[in-house]
Amino acid sequence: MDNTKTLQLNTFWSEVLFYTAGLVLVYLTPVLSHLFAIPLYYLEPMRIMVILSLVYTGRFNSYVLALTLPAFSYLVSGHPAFYKAGLMTGELILNILIFDMLHSRIKNYFIVASASILLSKLIYYLFKYVFISYSLLSGRFISTPIVIQLILIMLLGLTVFYLLNKKQGGKC
């Protein structure tokens, strides 16, 4: 087998492993949260998978994950609730769209990643407020403490900056 075919095969299997791990992580998050009484959803595993997909596999795969992870989680575990799963899907898609839009104007991946997450969250909360107002969702408006969300934004921004800077040989 020549090197090109070996590389393609390795890339295929690394993507299969990446997506399988992501789906298992998302699938098990509600189970582990209930089992250990730890709110693992604070870590936003779906967003982490979409962000890592942006870094490692590209836009198409990121959109596929953004579209399917909340639905998969809802269908398998009943969490998040139906309308919230739709909101989360929209937020993740917006995250990717804003990332792409900002990246065409700003070359600092930390700023691009952090701003895209923050802006998609703000739009998510705007729609969540509307959904709560129309009784499509119940519960608290902000369920994950803002401090935790800000820390996660910073950590994901730094992660994207580091990984893409490393991937591009220190050019960002």
Secondary structure as GFF3:
##gff-version 3
##sequence-region A 1 172
A	DSSP	alpha_helix	3	36	.	.	.	ID=ss1
A	DSSP	three_ten_helix	40	43	.	.	.	ID=ss2
A	DSSP	alpha_helix	45	56	.	.	.	ID=ss3
A	DSSP	alpha_helix	59	77	.	.	.	ID=ss4
A	DSSP	alpha_helix	82	103	.	.	.	ID=ss5
A	DSSP	alpha_helix	109	133	.	.	.	ID=ss6
A	DSSP	alpha_helix	146	167	.	.	.	ID=ss7
###
